Amino acid sequence: MTNTKRKGVGAKLRAEVLKVGNYTCVNCGRSPAIHPGLPLEIDHIVPFSLGGNDDISNFQILCRDCNRGKGNDDNLNRTVQNEIDAILNYINPQILVQLKNTDSVSVVANQEDFAKIMVLNLNNQYYIIKPTTNSIFGFQVMKSIGIYTIHDNHGSKVHFFISIAASQ
């Protein structure tokens, strides 16, 4: 008979997970340092109910708000970096491909997509993002200056350089 009873996370393991995760929710990017009183919880990446174990590699930090209601739904087990990468992939899959091979990538994106990336990256700084002073309007105008958005909304574009932060 196997023991399927769930054990609590001990204080020592909890402290280690919090330290490794920089006391920051991997889903929303909030931290008690910026949001005093924010409760952080240790969460199983692969839920215990689906066979997840209590190894430190299977833990992540979530704030109470992000952890509530998540249960064992893997679609809710997303990180801020996953969200940024999803937007970059939506802009153009070549961005992530080139980021693996080069220090910096020149990107032209819709203002809305750029704003989403900036907001998500604000607290965590997964990427270094440097907007240029170029004003770009219209459909694929000046396409040669960087990887261009494949989902053009015909509005204003933002030209920026993106690179992976050194701490990643």
Stockholm file with secondary structure:
# STOCKHOLM 1.0

chainA/1-168         MTNTKRKGVGAKLRAEVLKVGNYTCVNCGRSPAIHPGLPLEIDHIVPFSLGGNDDISNFQILCRDCNRGKGNDDNLNRTVQNEIDAILNYINPQILVQLKNTDSVSVVANQEDFAKIMVLNLNNQYYIIKPTTNSIFGFQVMKSIGIYTIHDNHGSKVHFFISIAASQ
#=GR chainA/1-168 SS CCCCCCCCCCHHHHHHHHHHTTTCCTTTCCCTTTSTTCCEEEEESSCGGGTCCCCGGGEEEEEHHHHTTTTTCGGGCCCHHHHHHHHHHHHCTHHHHHHHHSSCEEEEEEHHHHHHHHHHHTTTCCEEEEEEEEEECSTTTTGGGSEECSSCCSSCEEEEEEEECTTC
#=GC SS_cons         CCCCCCCCCCHHHHHHHHHHTTTCCTTTCCCTTTSTTCCEEEEESSCGGGTCCCCGGGEEEEEHHHHTTTTTCGGGCCCHHHHHHHHHHHHCTHHHHHHHHSSCEEEEEEHHHHHHHHHHHTTTCCEEEEEEEEEECSTTTTGGGSEECSSCCSSCEEEEEEEECTTC
//
